[in-house]
Amino acid sequence: MNNPLHLVELVRKLMDSEGTEAEIQLAQEVLEGNAYILVREAAFAILVAHQQVNGAASALESLQSDPDFGSSAMRVLYSKQGSYNQ
């Protein structure tokens, strides 16, 4: 998992998929690890794109205190709550 080229290829594959709980878990692990920031940004995009998959919301919630993704995670979660209230 530490090979950046392998991670980039994996992220490309995941972005093209429909999203599964395993993929959400993988994206969360990449975000919590110390991968290159572009790979972490791609993993975050996977969470946002597949918010309907079980585990995505809790993964976004766990990122709220992350220095790189905290404000974006809160924004995504807030916008999701707003859509439920309409």
Secondary structure, DSSP 8 states (H G I E B T S, - for coil): ---HHHHHHHHHHHHHS---HHHHHHHHHHHHTT--HHHHHHHHHHHHHTTTSTTHHHHHHHTTT-TTTHHHHHHHHHHHHHHH--
